[in-house]
Amino acid sequence: MPLTMLLHQKLIHPDINAVIGAAGHSSKILIADGNYPASSASGPRAELVSLNLMPGVVTCAQVLEALLSAVPIETINTMGIPADDPYADHGPPEAWGEYEQLLAAAKLDLKLDPIPRWDFYEAVRSEDHILTIQTADQALWANVLLTVGVRTPDQ
């Protein structure tokens, strides 16, 4: 069993803490918006935690904030918007701006790294995918795939 990755600052959900507490470097955590097909697009051993209480509650940004306080992250991927999608004309989704603010507030030197939509689904189906947190976020293109990093001595 790997060294625990938990930093324990904000996250209190027992099932999520159990999964990320057993996670190791390079494990993948998906924060899925309300439109993501979490029951059919996930890794073979990934746990599913449903936090979709009602439309808009909880959001991907709220889950991201909790996870950033609880586990070291080395990569943050968003689902890239295809160039032919009508939404692509509007610039980056609002959710991505929220994520950038959360990364800055957590003092993390990470940049959002979009993965093309179909490649994103393949990345989620990885053997390293350990957890999907299904939200009821109604924001478009709000899915986030996190890669667990390495805990450092100052954490």
WOCOR-V291536 format. One line per field, one symbol per residue. ss: DSSP state (2 for helix, 1 for strand, 0 for the rest). phi: phi as a letter, one per 30 degrees, with the letter a starting at -180 (. if undefined). psi: psi as a letter, one per 30 degrees, with the letter a starting at -180 (. if undefined). A space follows every 10 residues. Layout:
BEGIN
ss->???
phi->???
psi->???
END
This chain:
BEGIN
ss->0000010000 0002222222 2000000111 1100000000 0000001111 0001001002 2222222222 1011111111 0000022222 0002222222 2222200000 0111112222 2222000011 1111000000 0001111100 00000
phi->.deecdchbb dbdddddddd dcdbeidcbc ccddcddddb baddcddccc cddaeibccd dddeeddddc bdccbbccdd cdeddedddc iddeeddddd ddddddhccb cdbdceeddd eddddddddc accdccdcdd hcdbcccdcc dcedc
psi->klkkfkfiee kfjeeeeeef ffllkgkkkk jklffkifff illfgkkkkj gielkfjlle eeeeeeefff kkkfkjkljk kkfgkffffg akleeeeeee eeeeeghkik kkjkkkeeee eeeeglffjf kkjklgkfkk hfkkjkkkak klfg.
END
